């Protein structure tokens, strides 16, 4: 691969994209690290290792990786339980590092076994409930730091049980700093979008606190001592811990959770990157790259992470196109670590709490929640169950339960449709024995200006990814006719896949027309506005003959 066409082919754009993403990553890395007993510096170490290694070895050229909210939530629980068992952070550190490294190793194994392609079978309600649950966890666990109080151990449940103690210990200086941070994060984009709002809030509020408020009035990142400066040292003392079989089993259990979660998190971000760049990522290579990155992060005492959606989007929008952008983000954070490490230690914990609360608010899937009364009841139930299990039980249990329920409910729905079709003749009105033979006239009329898309069978979570890929392959035309007469059922995943595809077509000036849209599918399309917002009611035809008449006039 030549320098001209490869790694450095878009040097200016990649440098700008990587630097911008790195600046955005700084406050988030510090905040995620501060959420654990390893401290803010661990978040920075993780962002550096993942940012560089995952970019080089991963399968998504524009991916920016680092500690993320879901991975940090699981890591915080792991670290807290390890310290509780071993008595101190120093004694628990070999167990923690071993778990991070094994998690990375498992991700590499998932990639080698080519299991990355199965990410597309995760239903939307599961993803929605999971991400909203993560957002709720972050908000709940930051309530105590928001009020300037040390958070109780035990995650969201323990925090909720202890809320009644907040008024007794509230620190109004911390509350003021946290509120000012949140306000600045939301106000900054209204003034300028050239600067990352979280970074603006981090710098302005921290500087103001340093010069205006007595340091004894609130806690800072370096309250337990100065942050380390210089490059991190290798943590190799964990190797001997595998000699105990029981300990090794516990490590594997925690590592499997982190590996699975990191894989889901990263590959979902890869899909977002694909939609923006119109390219196709290599899911198996991406898992290998993420695994190598997490192994590297663990070996230097950093938090594990995954592909970060917001940072990836910022990288692409800023001009990033190649792997160099991720490397640049990691190198920028390294430079900050070496040059500004002592200054970072003066950041108030309340500022980081404010940043994390906005992260939690941003992660919640408001679109899915707003449609909870209009989507199929089974999807709504799954979303709620996954959300509750994520917050109060376990993240991996939540995803597993959601997958099992989705599969069982879909099998029941498919069975009901078969039984319904065997008892009545009504479907023959919509599904002729040779359903597409009636297109001869319309094909002759349309030429190359019209594309007809056939959908055969339910549009559900297992088919939604393939449907979007096929819709992207539609050539440049004036009209797309989508034949729905063989679609008896649409679930939430299929609904949003259709909406995303139609929005993309509409942005290109393509007219969208439906034929044979009826029953449950029609109801769902109307509930979320696909009809009439993306396709007008008068452009939804019962038959292809009606469509032909309309098309004849439209093309004139």
ABEGO torsion letter per residue (X at the ends): XBAAABAAABAAAAAAAAAAAAAAAAAAAAAAAAABAAEAAAAAAAAAAAAAAAAAABABAABBBEBBAAAAAAAAAAAAAAAAAAGBAAAAAAAAAAAAAAAAAAAAAAAAAGAAAAAAABBAAAAAAAAAAAAAAAAAAAAAAAAGBBBBBGEAAAAAAAAAAAAAABBAAAAAAAAAAAAAAAAAAAABAABBAAAAAAAAAAAAAAAABBAAABBBAAAAEBBBBEBBBBBAAAAAAAABAAAAAAAAAAAAAAAAAAAAAAAAAAAAAAAAAGBBBBAAAAAAAAAAAAAAAAAAGBBBBBBBAAAAAAAAAAGBABAAAAAAAAAAAAAAAAAAAAAAAABBAAAAAAAAAAAAAAABBAAAAAAAAABBAAAAAAAAAAAAAAAABBAAAAAAAAAAAAAAAAAAAAAAAAAAAAABAAAAAABBABAAAAAAAAAAAAEAABBBBBBBEBBBAAAAAAAAAAAAABBBBABBBBBAAABABBBAAAAAAAAAAAAAAAAAGBBBBBBGBBEAAAAAAAAAGAOAAABBAAABBABAAAAAAAAAAAAX
